[in-house]
Amino acid sequence: MIKKWKVAAFGLIIASFTGYSSSEFLEESPPKADLEVNNHIYEAKVGTYCWNKTCVDAAGPLKLLKTKKYI
């Protein structure tokens, strides 16, 4: 029984190290936000977010989308 716990704990430790080695998590800023509607891609605005130990506060959605056309 104890051997199973040791194997499980070791597996979790290894998974935690390898899970964050992906290049997706090493980017300095979040990925670009796009919307696809009827095979047409629209650029979206990114609001408030926290990414890679950095948090950015943005204006509310009404102000962010003030100059955008409705889809």
C-alpha positions in Angstrom: 0.0 0.0 0.0 2.8 2.4 0.9 4.6 1.6 -2.4 1.5 2.6 -4.3 1.5 6.0 -2.5 5.2 6.5 -3.2 4.7 5.8 -6.9 1.6 8.1 -7.1 3.5 10.9 -5.3 6.5 10.5 -7.6 4.2 10.6 -10.7 2.5 13.8 -9.5 5.9 15.4 -8.9 7.1 14.5 -12.4 3.8 15.6 -13.9 4.0 19.0 -12.2 7.5 19.6 -13.6 6.7 18.5 -17.1 3.3 20.2 -17.3 4.8 23.7 -17.2 7.6 23.1 -19.6 5.3 23.7 -22.6 6.3 26.7 -24.7 2.7 27.9 -24.4 3.3 28.8 -20.7 6.6 30.5 -21.4 5.2 33.2 -23.6 5.5 36.7 -22.2 1.9 37.8 -23.2 -1.3 35.8 -23.6 -2.3 34.5 -27.0 -4.1 36.7 -29.4 -7.9 36.5 -29.1 -9.8 35.8 -32.4 -13.4 34.8 -33.1 -14.4 32.7 -36.0 -18.0 33.2 -37.4 -19.1 31.6 -40.6 -15.5 30.9 -41.7 -14.6 34.6 -41.2 -12.0 35.5 -38.5 -12.5 38.6 -36.4 -9.9 40.1 -34.1 -11.2 40.4 -30.5 -10.0 42.6 -27.7 -8.3 41.1 -24.6 -9.6 42.5 -21.4 -8.2 42.2 -17.9 -6.0 39.2 -17.5 -3.2 37.6 -15.4 -0.5 35.8 -17.4 2.9 34.5 -16.4 2.9 36.2 -12.9 1.8 39.6 -14.5 -1.7 41.0 -14.2 -3.1 43.7 -16.5 -6.2 45.7 -15.8 -8.1 46.9 -18.9 -11.1 49.2 -19.4 -14.6 47.6 -19.1 -16.1 45.8 -22.1 -18.2 48.8 -23.2 -15.2 51.0 -23.5 -13.0 48.3 -25.1 -15.6 47.7 -27.8 -16.7 51.3 -28.3 -15.0 51.5 -31.7 -15.8 48.0 -32.9 -18.7 46.9 -35.1 -21.1 44.3 -33.9 -20.7 40.9 -35.5 
